[in-house]
Every structure is written in C-alpha cells, then in structure tokens.
Amino acid sequence: MLKNYLKIAFRNLLRNKLFSALNIMGLVIGMVACLLILQYVRFETSYDSFFKNADNIYRISNDDYQEGRLAQKSATSYINLGRVMINDFPEVQKQTTIRRFRVSTVAYKQKRFKQKDLYLVDPSFFEVFSLHLLKGNPKTALSKPLSIVLTQTMAQKYFGRENPMGKTLVFDGRRNFKVTGIVEDAPANSHLKFSCLISNHRLRKVYKERKFEWAWSNFHVYVVTKPGTTKAQLQAKLPAINKKYLDPVDAETVKFQAHKLTDIHLLSGYDVSLTPGNNANSIYLLLLIAVFILLIAWINYINLATARATDRAREVGIRKVIGAYRRQLIVQFLGESFLINLLAVLLTVFLVDFLSPLFVQLTGKDIQFNMWQSTEFWLIFGAIFISGVVLSGLYPAFVLSGFKPVTVLKGKIIRSPQGIVLRKGLTLFQFAASFLLIGGTLAVYQQLSHMRSKEVGFKIDKTLIVEGPRILDSTFGTRIKAFMNNTRQLSQVQSLTTSSCIPGQKFSANISGIKVKGQPGDGFLQNLAWVDAQYIPAYGLKLLAGRNFSAKNKADYQKSVILNASAVKMLGYKPQDIINKKLICEIDEGIDTYTIVGVIDDYHQKSFKEAVGPLVLHYRPITREYFSIKLHTSDMPAAIAAVKGLYTKSYPKDTFEYYFLDVAYNAQYKADQRFGEMFALFSGLAIFVACMGLFGLASFTLLQRTKEVGIRKVLGASGQSLMILLLRDFLKPVMLASLLALPIMYWGITEWLKNFAYRMAVDWVLFVLPLLVVGIIALLTVGFQTLKATRNNPIDSLRYE
C-alpha cells in the first residue's frame, strides 16, 4: 500500500511540473535560509557556554548614577570586589579579575611585535575559566610574579618549534616575563579574546600601597557561585558591599550588577567590555525572518494544493467509488507532501554545505559549520521536516479527501467559503510579512546612511594614525621630539598631534566628582583625554569660548583644562561664563583644582549609537600613545614610507604600526552593516518565496477562470477591463496586507531605533515606499499571467472543459 502511495505521489509530481517545482524551490529556499540563520543564532547565543560551571559564573560590574539617573554602564569594577564577596557571601566560592592592556612591544631574541590584548589576571584565573593548558600546571602557572601564559598562537609566533617553557619575553624593553604555560586559543564563541595571561601580583601590590583598591574601577571581576544560587539571590546581596567598603559618595552613586557569563555577549551598551558584543534584538529579529521564510514556503504549498482542488476532484471521486476510505486518501496526500518535503530536504543538505563558507564570510564570524555531527541539529532539522510535511500537507489532505463522489463525478465542485477565506488569509500573512521585511530593510539602510552622513564634528580625512613607541629609556624624550619635528618638516605632512586616545575609541579614563569650585553636590562623571596644543586645530575642533592650550604657557602643563559643550551644560554654565572658573576633579592622583581655559563644541568620539558625553581635555606637551598625522598628498604610499623611515630611525627597537582614521572610525559600523546585509538578503529570499507562491496561485486561479474570461470577451469586455478585473482580485489582498502591517512596522522600527542615540526621522517614505514595492512586485508577478489569459482566443476558452 505504501509503495503504491509513493508511486502515485511521484507520478503526480511529474505530471504537475510547475506546481512541483514551485513548491520544492520554495521549501528549499525556506529550509536553507532557516538552517543558516539557526546556525548563526546558535553561535551567537552559545558564547562562553563551553566553560565548566558556565551557569554559575557571573561578571560583577558597575552602573554609575548622577543625581538619580543612570550616567554610565561599565563592564568593570574594583580589584578587591571578588575577594570580599568570597569573604562576605557564602554563596560565592571563587573569583578572578582581569585587567586588559591594549598593546605592548614584545621581544624574543630578534623577533619583535606590537602585541595586543594582554590580560593581567589573578592566579585563580584557571579555577574560574576551564581553559585547557597544553603545557604547564593551571594551579601554579600564574602563582609567581612576572610569570606569563601564552596562547598557542602567540607561542608559535615567537618560538616556532622551540619549546617556550622557561623562556623569557621582554615587554616594552624593560620587563622580563618567564613563560610558565601554554594555553589553547579561546574558542571563537568566547568573549575572552587574549594573546597572553600575565600574573597581576605586582599590580595588586601597587593598588594596595596607593589605596586604589576601592578607588579605581578598571577590572573585570568574575565570581563562581555555589550550584543552585540564582542571579536574583546574588544581586540582592550586592548593595551590602556599598555600605561596608565604598566611600560615602561612591556608595550612593555606584550600583553593582551581576551578569551571567553566558549572557555577556548579548548585553549591549556597556563601556570597557573585553570584546564588542552583539545586540540580542538583532539576533532574534533574524530568527523571526527564518520563521517567516519557512511559514511562507509552507503557506505556498497549502495555497497551491487547495487551488488545484478542481483538478484533483475527479480523481478523489473515482477512488471513493471503488472503495477508498477517507483516511487512505489523507495518507496518500500526506505522502505527496512527504515526497516533496523529502526532495527539498535532500537539496537543502547539499546547498547548506555548499553555501556555508559564503555565509560565514557574510557574517564576519568564525562559525564552524559542524552541524552535521550535532545531534541537536538533526533534531531541529527533523522537526522542520516533520512540521513541513504535517503543516503543509494536512489541511490540503483534509480538503481534497472531503469531496463527495456523486458531486464531483457530475463535474460540480462546490468551493468551501471557509477554504477561500483561509487561502486569502494565508496570502494576507505572506504579503504582510513581505511588507514588514521590505520596510525593515529600508529602515536599517536609512539609519546606517543617517549615521554615516551626519557631521561628526571633526576632520577625519587623510589622517594617518601611528601607534606610539612602547620602549622607554633615558633618551626617549629627545628621540620623540626629534621624530615629531622631522615628521612635521615632510612635504606631505600638514600637521601632527599627539593624544592618549583617538576618535573611534573610548576615552582614556572616566573621572567622577567633577564640579566647579563652590558648587554644591557630589559632582559629575566625565570622560578624560590627554592632548597636546596641536590637537584642537589638527582635528578642526570648534572653540566656543576661551583659548587653546599653549606650549608657552607654563600653567597649562599642570593646572589647565578644556571642556566640551556637554560638560559645560552639565555643570550648569554657558561657555563664555565658565572660562577661568576653577574645576575640582581627580585627573592624576588625588583631588586637585584646575583652571578652565577653553570650551570646545561637542564632537562624536564614538559612533552615533552613543550620545556625546561630557569631556575634559588635559594638556600634555607630548602624549606617546598616538600620533595623528594629517597628510596633504595623493601619494599615500610615499608619505607612509617617509613617516616609517623617520619612526624606525628614532625607535629602532619598536615596530611601526599605522592605519587611516577614516577606516578605523567607520569600522564601528561594520557590525551594523553586516546585519543590514544579512537582513536584506534573507528578507529578499522571503519576498521571492512569497512571489513564487503568488505566481503559482495566479496560474491555477486564472486557469480555473478561463471559461469566465471567454464569456466576458464574447459579451464585449475589452482586454483592459479584463486586466483590471483579474488584477484587482490579486492586488486587493496584497494592498490590504500592507495596510494591516503598517502599525506593526511602525512599532518595530521605533523600538529598533531606541538602540541609537541619534536616530533618523521616521517619515512617510518609510511606509509608502514598501507599499509601492510590494504592489509592483505583486503586479509584475501576476501581470504576465493575467495578460496572457486576456489575450487568449475566446473560442479556445469556451472549449475548455
């Protein structure tokens, strides 16, 4: 019996090639897109889940408040926080801290590199994070000062085939670290991205001596709780730390937050994160698109199968007359659905394997497509297959098997009003989803365009960034002055400035308690950067009041600051009124008084996702972190070579690292751009599948109305009037679907835009354009079929059936 069902199903498949091709293609596109998106979502949501006790590991971070409002969310906290949590909270078993250093010049014999992502950690690091050591003992590898554990990649980079254990690496020409272990590189789905782990014994000692343990919150703090401890239980205990350990001001303004390790990657809006995270809403939005594509493909099958009911009615009638039961017919039609879905699955397996490398390139993520070896994947794939067979096949099977043999054999088919309503309802859903996806794609691209076209407030073009030297000695001051003077004399160089940070990066530090002398209250949290006197003119920053720093003014070397407009506004002044006021803050060590000599206009240090924050610029005649070199030449390679020659001459033991500021600054939008590309791609696929269904539906519907068209033509109907009549029946549900989706689209876009501090205007174009696009797509999809139907000879039409 089963063999017979499959044979009949296969014959029907070949007999109705258009129907079969549209259904199989739609299901293949739906399943391929769904599986690719699911693999991406699985990767993004799996961050750090591979660690032992991942569910019991928490990061404790600081939320900073000003006058009762949240001013900053930071991923860092105090160096002693984890230790006191072990002492005070019985739920906490282990702790470790991480202090990330951006870059150092690391040397071994003749090899020398600028090494990034250096982590200073406690000896307990491997007790918290279960990374596998290839060499060394995890319990003792970081127990002594000046010990270092290298990743496998870094060990290969410096030592090749030589055994690194016990060897010495020289950092910045002045600190020797002994290699005590080799650890496997952290997996791609980890928020810990480091090149080496360095014992922080000496740093803890310095913090204790200078009483920084509860003053500077620049450590990533992780704790391990006892099994069964919930996040809510841990969070409820954290306020006790404020009262017991923090000074009165910080106790009122700092709120500790506990974040599960596995949640960190999808937390957005946190400063000083070890690695950039992703936006959870974006991930779930892609997941929704995957569901939409599958549903649209299944709806196509239902619509096309029920639309073909007339063609299958006589077959059903004959089978019933010769003794077939309804359940047998249901099994037969489900068998057809099974065969179509099975063929789609086989093609899907091949295409997913073929397209995986291209998809990985699109995401920019190091996703390992090992899903064929994953039991979880096969369960999901199997669920999609079974759901496809049942959901797409069950309703048509019940409809077709329900025909009465006497009626259908007389050629009389009574169409169910409920069936027509359902088919129209499913078509409405398809095009409402298409409208939402087109609108969403347009919104993503308009917002990205808005951010890129908005004035950043400084000059970004032709700015060469050279990372400053790391190796210091007694001649460093003389050599850096020589390099700067010689570089400024190059014909290709317009200006040169030094600073502790550059646009596109976080500021060098955050300082709290800032206020004008005599001002009441505890003060405000503000950003801090060190710059020289050329910084403001070189970057074209606008001076609103006062003056720039001057190398000739001795007072500027220690006691002068320049504020931005946001800082002045926060302090309650106008730019011209705050000049020469005394500012109380802690820039170096200890609270001191500084003279406000100037006010600059706001500029966007980081992307337009973040609002411009208050800023304090402090003067340093030379800041070695970054050289910003403005070029005025079209021959960039020659200019770079000239600068490199001078750099190498001044710093022969350092490596020359450079990049252009516009490239680095725009890299902040790379993740948003990739999301936009993925959103557009999968939205396009969803719309394409919907159009395939509409095309097939139009073909069968027009075929069923052939006699009607012939009679109308004989009675004098023009081709134009017939076109309008037939198109109206298809375009009405499409337009209605778009109108019904309008409020959902408006809500979705406004919610998504809340992720950005500077948002585009949500205007009528965002809604009218998708409406036109959906209408045009639908018109083109059914227009050809409709035109063909109206041009047929009415004699042929009336001969039909």
C-alpha positions in Angstrom: 0.0 0.0 0.0 2.8 2.5 1.0 4.6 1.6 -2.2 1.5 2.4 -4.2 1.0 5.7 -2.4 4.6 6.7 -3.2 4.3 5.7 -6.8 1.1 7.8 -7.3 2.8 10.7 -5.5 5.8 10.5 -7.8 3.5 10.4 -10.9 1.6 13.5 -9.7 4.9 15.2 -9.1 6.0 14.7 -12.7 2.5 15.4 -14.1 2.4 18.9 -12.5 5.9 20.1 -13.1 5.1 23.8 -12.4 3.3 23.0 -9.1 6.1 20.7 -8.0 9.0 23.0 -9.0 7.4 26.0 -7.2 6.8 24.0 -4.0 10.2 22.3 -3.9 12.1 25.5 -4.7 10.1 27.4 -2.1 10.7 24.8 0.6 14.4 24.5 -0.3 14.9 28.3 0.0 13.0 28.3 3.2 14.9 25.5 4.8 18.3 26.6 3.6 17.7 30.2 4.9 16.3 28.9 8.2 19.2 26.5 8.8 21.8 29.1 8.0 20.1 31.6 10.3 19.7 29.0 13.1 23.4 28.2 12.9 24.2 31.9 13.2 21.8 32.3 16.1 23.1 29.2 17.8 26.7 30.5 17.5 25.7 34.0 18.9 23.8 32.5 21.8 26.4 29.9 22.7 29.1 32.4 23.8 31.0 31.1 26.8 28.7 28.2 27.4 31.5 25.7 26.9 33.2 26.7 30.2 32.7 24.3 33.1 30.2 25.8 35.6 29.2 28.4 33.0 25.8 28.7 34.6 27.4 29.6 37.9 29.9 32.2 36.7 28.9 35.9 36.9 30.6 39.1 36.0 30.1 41.9 38.5 30.1 45.4 37.0 29.4 49.0 37.9 26.4 51.2 37.0 27.2 54.8 37.7 24.4 57.2 38.6 24.3 61.0 38.7 21.5 62.8 40.5 19.4 59.6 40.5 19.8 58.9 36.7 22.0 56.2 35.1 25.0 58.0 33.6 27.2 55.1 32.5 27.1 51.3 32.3 30.6 49.9 32.7 31.7 46.3 32.4 34.4 46.9 35.0 34.6 47.2 38.8 37.1 47.2 41.7 40.1 44.9 42.1 39.1 43.8 45.6 35.4 43.2 44.9 35.7 39.5 44.2 37.8 38.8 47.3 35.4 40.5 49.6 32.5 38.7 48.0 34.1 35.3 48.9 34.6 36.5 52.5 31.2 38.0 53.0 28.9 35.9 50.8 28.8 32.1 51.5 27.2 31.6 48.0 30.5 32.8 46.3 33.2 30.1 46.0 35.8 31.5 43.6 36.8 34.8 42.0 39.2 36.2 39.5 40.0 39.6 38.0 41.1 40.7 34.5 42.8 44.0 33.6 43.2 44.3 29.8 46.1 46.2 28.4 45.7 47.4 24.8 49.2 46.9 23.5 52.9 46.3 24.3 56.1 45.8 22.3 57.1 42.2 23.0 60.5 40.8 22.0 62.3 37.4 22.0 65.8 37.4 20.6 65.4 39.1 17.1 61.7 38.8 16.9 59.7 41.9 17.9 56.0 42.6 17.6 53.4 45.0 18.8 51.2 42.6 20.8 47.6 43.4 21.6 45.0 42.1 24.1 47.2 41.4 27.1 45.3 40.2 30.2 46.7 40.8 33.7 44.9 38.1 35.8 44.8 36.5 39.3 46.4 33.1 39.9 42.9 31.8 40.2 42.1 32.5 36.6 42.1 28.8 35.6 39.9 27.9 38.6 37.2 30.1 37.2 37.7 29.6 33.4 38.3 26.0 32.5 40.6 26.6 29.5 43.0 23.7 28.7 46.7 24.1 29.3 48.8 22.3 26.7 51.9 22.9 28.9 52.2 24.0 32.5 50.2 23.5 35.6 47.0 25.6 35.9 47.3 25.7 39.7 50.9 27.2 39.7 51.3 28.8 36.2 50.4 32.3 37.4 51.3 31.9 41.1 54.6 33.9 40.9 55.3 37.5 39.9 56.4 38.1 36.3 55.0 34.8 35.0 53.2 34.6 31.7 51.0 32.0 30.0 50.9 32.3 26.2 48.1 31.2 23.8 49.1 28.5 21.3 49.1 31.2 18.5 51.4 33.6 20.4 53.8 30.8 21.3 54.1 29.7 17.7 54.5 33.4 16.6 57.6 33.9 18.9 59.1 30.5 19.4 58.1 28.4 16.3 59.1 24.8 17.1 61.2 25.8 20.0 59.9 24.9 23.5 58.7 28.1 25.1 58.6 26.9 28.7 61.0 28.7 30.9 62.0 31.2 28.2 61.9 35.0 28.7 59.9 37.5 26.8 60.8 41.2 27.1 57.9 43.7 27.3 58.4 47.3 26.3 62.2 46.9 26.6 62.1 46.9 30.4 60.1 44.0 31.9 61.1 40.3 31.6 58.4 37.7 31.9 59.0 34.0 32.2 56.8 31.6 30.2 55.1 29.2 32.6 52.4 27.8 30.5 50.8 27.4 27.0 47.0 27.5 26.8 44.7 26.7 23.9 43.4 29.6 22.0 40.0 30.6 23.3 37.1 29.4 21.0 35.6 31.9 18.6 32.4 32.0 20.7 34.0 33.4 23.8 34.1 37.0 25.0 37.6 36.4 26.3 40.0 37.2 23.5 43.6 37.4 24.7 47.1 36.7 23.4 48.6 36.1 26.8 47.8 35.9 30.5 50.2 37.8 32.9 50.3 37.4 36.7 49.0 40.5 38.4 50.9 40.1 41.7 52.8 43.4 41.2 49.7 45.3 40.2 47.7 44.2 43.2 50.7 45.3 45.4 50.7 48.8 43.8 47.0 49.2 44.2 47.2 48.3 47.8 50.1 50.6 48.5 48.4 53.6 46.8 45.0 52.8 48.2 43.4 52.3 44.8 41.6 49.1 45.7 38.2 50.9 46.1 39.1 54.0 44.1 39.7 52.8 40.6 37.1 50.5 39.0 39.0 49.3 35.9 39.0 45.5 36.5 36.7 42.8 35.0 35.5 40.9 38.1 34.2 37.3 37.8 32.8 35.1 40.6 31.7 31.5 40.8 28.7 30.7 42.9 27.5 27.5 44.5 25.2 25.4 42.4 21.6 26.4 42.9 22.4 30.1 43.6 20.2 32.3 41.4 21.1 35.6 39.8 18.4 37.3 41.8 19.8 35.9 45.1 23.3 37.2 44.2 22.1 40.6 43.0 20.1 41.1 46.3 23.3 40.8 48.3 25.4 43.3 46.3 24.2 46.5 48.0 25.8 45.4 51.3 29.2 46.0 49.7 28.4 49.7 49.1 27.8 50.3 52.8 30.7 48.3 54.0 33.6 49.2 51.6 32.9 52.2 49.4 33.4 55.8 50.4 30.1 57.7 51.0 30.0 59.4 47.6 30.6 56.1 45.6 28.2 54.2 47.9 25.4 56.5 46.7 26.3 56.6 43.0 27.6 53.1 42.2 25.2 50.2 41.8 26.8 46.7 41.3 25.2 44.5 38.6 25.6 40.7 38.3 25.6 39.3 34.7 25.6 35.6 33.9 28.7 34.7 31.9 26.6 33.2 29.1 24.6 36.5 28.8 27.5 38.9 28.5 28.0 38.7 24.7 24.4 39.8 24.0 24.5 42.7 26.6 24.7 46.0 24.7 25.5 49.5 26.0 28.4 48.5 28.4 31.6 50.5 28.2 35.0 48.9 28.5 33.9 45.5 27.5 36.6 43.0 26.8 35.2 42.4 23.3 32.4 44.0 21.3 29.2 42.2 21.9 26.1 41.8 19.7 22.6 43.1 20.1 20.1 40.5 21.3 17.2 42.2 19.4 19.1 41.8 16.1 19.7 38.1 16.7 16.0 37.5 17.5 14.9 39.6 14.5 16.9 37.3 12.2 15.4 34.3 13.9 11.9 35.8 13.2 12.9 36.2 9.5 13.8 32.5 9.4 10.4 31.6 10.8 8.7 33.9 8.3 10.5 32.3 5.3 9.5 28.8 6.4 5.9 29.8 7.1 5.7 31.5 3.7 7.1 28.4 2.0 4.5 26.1 3.8 1.7 28.6 3.0 2.7 28.4 -0.7 2.2 24.6 -0.6 -1.2 24.9 1.1 -2.5 27.6 -1.3 -1.3 25.8 -4.4 -2.6 22.4 -3.2 -6.1 23.8 -2.3 -6.2 25.9 -5.5 -5.7 22.7 -7.5 -8.6 21.0 -5.8 -10.7 21.2 -9.0 -8.0 19.2 -10.9 -7.9 16.5 -8.3 -11.6 16.3 -7.5 -12.5 13.7 -10.2 -9.5 11.5 -9.1 -10.8 11.6 -5.5 -14.4 10.8 -6.6 -13.2 7.7 -8.6 -11.1 6.5 -5.7 -14.0 6.8 -3.3 -16.4 5.0 -5.7 -14.0 2.0 -6.0 -13.8 1.8 -2.2 -11.1 4.1 -0.9 -11.7 5.4 2.7 -11.1 9.0 3.6 -8.2 8.1 5.9 -6.5 6.3 3.0 -6.8 9.4 0.8 -5.4 11.6 3.6 -2.4 9.2 3.9 -2.0 9.5 0.1 -2.0 13.3 0.0 0.3 13.4 3.1 2.5 11.0 1.1 2.7 13.6 -1.7 3.7 16.2 0.9 6.2 13.8 2.4 7.8 13.2 -1.0 8.0 16.9 -1.9 9.5 17.8 1.5 11.9 14.9 1.3 13.3 16.1 -2.1 13.5 19.6 -0.6 15.5 18.2 2.3 18.0 16.4 0.1 18.6 19.6 -1.9 18.8 21.6 1.3 21.5 19.4 2.8 23.6 19.9 -0.4 23.0 23.6 -0.6 23.7 24.3 3.1 27.0 22.5 2.8 27.9 24.4 -0.4 26.8 27.9 0.9 28.2 27.7 4.4 31.6 29.3 3.5 29.9 32.2 1.7 27.5 32.7 4.7 30.5 32.7 7.2 32.1 35.3 5.1 28.9 37.4 5.1 28.6 37.2 8.9 32.2 38.0 9.6 32.2 35.4 12.3 34.4 32.3 12.7 31.4 30.0 12.7 32.3 26.3 12.5 29.6 24.5 10.4 29.9 21.2 12.2 26.2 20.9 12.4 26.1 17.6 10.5 27.8 16.0 13.5 25.4 17.6 16.0 22.5 15.6 17.5 20.8 18.9 18.4 21.0 20.0 14.7 19.5 16.8 13.4 16.7 17.0 15.9 15.9 20.6 14.7 16.2 19.6 11.1 14.0 16.6 11.7 11.4 18.8 13.4 11.4 21.2 10.5 10.9 18.3 8.0 8.1 16.7 10.0 6.5 20.1 10.6 6.7 20.8 6.9 5.0 17.5 6.0 2.2 17.9 8.5 1.6 21.7 8.4 1.8 22.0 4.6 0.1 18.7 3.8 -2.5 18.1 6.5 -5.1 20.8 5.5 -4.9 20.1 1.7 -5.3 16.4 2.5 -8.5 17.0 4.5 -9.9 19.3 1.9 -9.2 17.0 -1.1 -10.3 13.9 0.7 -13.6 15.5 1.8 -15.1 15.7 -1.7 -18.3 13.8 -2.3 -18.0 11.3 -5.2 -21.5 11.9 -6.6 -21.0 15.7 -6.8 -17.5 15.7 -8.3 -18.2 13.0 -10.9 -21.1 15.1 -12.2 -18.5 17.9 -12.6 -20.0 20.1 -9.9 -17.4 21.4 -7.4 -18.7 23.4 -4.5 -15.9 25.6 -3.2 -15.8 25.9 0.5 -16.2 29.5 1.7 -14.0 28.6 4.6 -11.3 27.3 2.3 -11.4 30.5 0.2 -11.2 32.7 3.3 -8.3 30.6 4.7 -6.4 30.9 1.4 -6.9 34.6 1.3 -5.9 34.9 4.9 -2.7 33.0 4.3 -1.9 35.2 1.3 -2.5 38.2 3.5 0.0 36.9 6.0 2.6 36.3 3.3 2.5 39.8 2.0 2.1 41.4 5.4 5.4 39.7 6.3 6.9 40.8 3.0 5.8 44.4 3.6 7.4 44.3 7.1 10.6 42.8 5.8 10.9 45.5 3.0 10.2 48.2 5.5 12.7 46.8 8.0 15.4 46.6 5.3 14.8 50.1 4.3 14.9 51.3 7.9 18.2 49.6 8.5 19.9 51.1 5.5 18.4 54.6 6.1 19.7 54.6 9.7 23.2 53.5 8.6 23.2 56.2 5.9 22.0 58.7 8.5 24.8 57.9 10.9 27.5 58.0 8.2 26.3 61.2 6.6 25.9 63.1 9.9 28.6 65.6 10.8 31.0 64.1 13.3 32.3 67.4 14.5 36.0 66.9 13.4 38.1 66.4 10.3 38.6 62.7 9.6 40.0 62.5 6.1 43.7 61.9 5.2 44.6 61.3 8.9 47.4 58.7 9.4 47.4 57.2 12.9 50.7 55.9 14.1 50.8 54.0 17.3 53.3 55.4 19.7 56.5 53.7 20.9 56.4 51.4 23.9 60.1 51.1 24.7 61.2 53.8 27.1 64.7 54.8 28.1 66.7 57.9 29.2 66.8 59.2 25.6 63.1 58.7 24.9 62.2 62.4 25.3 64.9 63.6 22.9 64.0 60.9 20.3 60.3 61.6 20.4 60.8 65.4 19.9 63.2 64.6 17.0 60.7 62.3 15.3 57.9 64.9 15.7 60.0 67.8 14.4 61.3 65.8 11.4 57.9 64.5 10.5 56.4 68.0 10.5 59.0 69.0 8.0 58.0 66.4 5.5 56.4 68.0 2.4 53.5 65.5 2.6 52.6 66.4 6.2 50.2 69.2 7.1 50.2 68.7 10.9 51.0 66.3 13.6 49.4 66.0 17.1 49.7 63.5 19.9 47.0 62.3 22.2 46.1 59.5 24.7 43.2 58.3 22.5 41.8 59.0 19.0 38.3 59.3 17.6 36.6 55.9 17.3 37.9 54.7 20.6 36.7 55.0 24.2 38.3 57.9 26.1 41.4 57.3 28.2 39.5 57.5 31.5 36.4 58.3 33.4 36.6 60.7 36.4 33.9 61.2 38.9 33.2 64.0 41.4 33.8 66.8 38.9 32.3 70.2 39.8 33.1 73.9 39.7 34.6 75.1 42.9 31.9 76.2 45.3 29.2 74.2 43.6 27.1 72.0 45.9 26.7 68.2 45.5 29.0 65.4 44.8 29.9 66.3 41.2 29.5 64.6 37.9 31.1 61.7 35.9 33.0 62.9 32.9 35.4 61.5 30.2 39.1 62.4 30.2 41.7 62.6 27.5 45.2 64.0 27.4 46.2 66.0 24.3 48.8 68.4 23.1 48.4 72.0 21.9 48.0 70.9 18.2 45.1 68.5 18.9 42.3 71.0 18.6 43.5 72.7 15.3 44.6 69.5 13.8 41.2 67.8 14.2 39.4 71.1 13.3 37.5 71.2 16.6 35.5 74.4 17.1 36.5 76.6 20.0 33.3 78.1 21.5 34.9 80.2 24.2 38.3 80.9 25.8 41.6 79.7 24.3 43.5 76.6 23.2 46.4 75.1 25.2 49.8 76.7 24.6 53.2 75.2 25.0 54.5 78.6 26.0 52.1 78.9 29.0 53.7 77.2 32.0 50.3 76.9 33.8 48.9 74.7 31.1 51.4 72.0 31.9 49.7 71.1 35.1 46.6 73.1 36.0 44.7 73.9 32.8 41.7 72.0 31.2 39.4 72.5 28.3 35.8 71.2 28.5 33.3 70.3 25.7 29.8 71.9 25.5 28.1 68.9 27.1 30.4 69.1 30.2 29.6 72.9 30.5 25.9 72.3 30.2 26.0 69.5 32.8 27.8 71.9 35.2 25.1 74.4 34.7 27.0 77.1 32.8 27.2 78.8 29.4 30.5 78.5 27.5 31.5 82.2 28.0 30.6 82.2 31.7 32.7 79.2 32.7 36.1 80.5 31.4 38.7 80.8 34.2 36.4 79.0 36.7 38.1 76.5 39.0 37.3 72.9 38.3 37.6 70.3 41.2 38.4 66.8 40.0 40.9 63.9 40.2 42.9 63.8 37.0 46.2 62.4 38.2 46.5 61.2 41.8 44.3 62.9 44.3 41.7 65.6 44.0 43.0 68.9 42.8 41.9 72.3 41.3 42.2 73.1 37.6 41.5 76.3 35.6 39.1 76.0 32.7 40.8 77.9 29.9 38.5 76.9 27.0 35.3 75.3 25.7 35.1 73.3 22.5 32.0 72.3 20.6 30.8 68.7 21.0 32.2 66.1 18.6 31.5 62.4 18.2 34.3 60.4 19.7 32.4 57.2 19.1 29.6 56.1 16.8 26.2 57.7 16.6 24.8 54.8 18.7 26.1 56.7 21.7 25.3 60.2 22.8 28.1 62.7 23.1 29.2 62.7 26.7 30.9 65.4 28.9 34.6 65.6 28.2 37.6 67.1 30.0 40.8 67.6 27.9 44.0 67.9 30.0 47.2 69.2 28.5 50.4 67.2 27.9 53.1 68.6 25.6 53.8 65.1 24.3 51.5 62.1 24.7 53.1 58.9 23.4 50.0 56.7 22.8 49.1 58.0 19.3 50.5 60.3 16.6 47.8 61.7 14.4 49.4 62.9 11.2 47.4 65.0 8.7 48.6 64.4 5.1 48.0 66.6 2.1 49.2 64.4 -0.7 47.6 62.0 -3.2 50.7 59.7 -3.0 49.8 58.0 0.3 52.3 55.1 0.0 55.2 57.5 -0.4 54.0 59.5 2.6 53.7 56.4 4.7 57.2 55.2 3.7 58.6 58.6 4.6 57.0 58.6 8.1 58.0 55.0 8.6 61.6 55.8 7.8 61.7 58.6 10.5 59.9 56.4 13.0 62.3 53.4 12.5 65.3 55.8 12.8 64.0 57.2 16.1 62.7 53.9 17.6 64.8 51.1 16.1 63.6 48.6 18.8 59.9 49.4 18.3 57.6 48.2 15.4 55.8 50.7 13.1 52.1 50.2 13.3 49.7 52.5 11.3 46.2 52.9 9.9 44.0 55.6 8.5 41.5 57.2 10.9 38.5 57.1 8.5 38.8 53.4 8.0 39.2 52.8 11.8 36.3 55.1 12.7 33.9 53.7 10.1 34.8 50.2 11.4 32.5 50.9 14.3 29.6 50.5 11.9 30.8 47.2 10.4 28.6 45.0 12.6 25.6 47.1 11.7 26.5 47.0 8.0 26.8 43.2 8.2 23.4 43.0 10.0 21.9 45.2 7.3 23.3 42.9 4.5 22.0 39.8 6.2 18.6 41.3 6.9 18.3 42.4 3.2 19.4 39.0 1.9 17.0 36.9 3.9 14.2 39.5 3.5 14.7 39.3 -0.2 14.5 35.5 -0.1 11.3 35.6 1.9 9.8 38.0 -0.6 11.0 35.9 -3.5 9.3 32.8 -2.0 6.1 34.7 -1.5 6.2 35.8 -5.1 6.7 32.3 -6.3 3.6 31.3 -4.4 1.6 34.2 -5.8 2.8 33.3 -9.3 1.6 29.7 -8.9 -1.6 30.7 -7.3 -2.3 33.1 -10.2 -1.5 30.4 -12.8 -4.0 28.0 -11.3 -6.7 30.6 -10.5 -6.6 32.0 -14.0 -6.8 28.5 -15.5 -9.9 27.9 -13.5 -11.4 31.2 -14.7 -10.7 30.5 -18.4 -14.4 30.0 -19.3 -15.4 33.2 -17.4 -12.8 35.2 -19.4 -14.0 33.7 -22.7 -17.7 34.6 -21.9 -16.8 38.1 -20.9 -14.8 38.6 -24.1 -17.7 37.3 -26.2 -20.0 39.8 -24.4 -17.7 42.6 -25.4 -15.3 43.1 -22.5 -12.1 44.8 -23.5 -8.7 43.4 -22.7 -8.0 46.4 -20.5 -11.2 45.9 -18.4 -10.4 42.2 -18.1 -6.9 43.0 -16.9 -8.2 45.4 -14.2 -10.8 42.8 -13.1 -8.4 40.0 -12.8 -5.5 42.0 -11.3 -7.8 43.6 -8.7 -8.6 40.2 -7.2 -4.8 39.6 -6.7 -3.7 43.0 -5.7 -6.5 43.7 -3.2 -5.2 41.2 -0.6 -1.7 42.4 -1.2 -2.6 46.0 -0.5 -4.8 45.1 2.4 -1.9 43.0 3.9 0.4 46.0 3.7 -2.1 48.3 5.4 -2.7 45.8 8.2 1.1 45.6 8.7 1.6 49.4 8.9 1.1 49.7 12.7 3.3 46.7 13.4 6.0 48.1 11.2 5.9 51.5 12.9 6.2 49.9 16.3 9.1 47.6 15.2 11.1 50.4 13.7 10.7 52.8 16.6 11.7 50.0 19.0 14.8 49.2 17.0 15.8 52.8 16.7 16.0 53.0 20.5 19.4 51.3 20.2 20.7 54.6 18.7 21.3 57.9 20.4 20.9 59.7 17.1 18.0 58.4 15.0 16.7 59.1 11.6 13.2 60.7 11.3 10.5 58.1 10.9 8.7 59.7 8.0 6.0 58.7 5.4 8.6 57.5 2.9 9.4 54.5 5.1 5.8 53.3 4.8 4.8 54.4 1.3 7.9 53.0 -0.4 7.5 49.4 0.9 3.8 49.7 -0.1 4.8 50.6 -3.7 7.5 47.9 -3.8 5.1 45.2 -2.6 2.5 46.4 -5.1 4.9 46.5 -8.0 6.3 43.1 -7.1 2.8 41.6 -7.0 1.8 43.3 -10.2 4.9 42.0 -12.1 4.4 38.5 -10.6 0.8 38.1 -11.8 0.7 40.7 -14.6 2.2 38.4 -17.3 -0.2 35.5 -16.4 -3.1 37.9 -16.4 -2.2 39.5 -19.8 -1.8 36.0 -21.3 -5.3 35.0 -20.1 -7.0 38.1 -21.5 -5.3 37.6 -25.0 -6.5 34.0 -25.4 -9.0 33.3 -28.2 -12.5 33.2 -26.6 -13.3 30.1 -28.8 -10.5 28.2 -27.2 -11.6 29.5 -23.8 -15.2 28.3 -24.2 -14.0 24.9 -25.5 -12.2 24.5 -22.1 -13.9 21.6 -20.2 
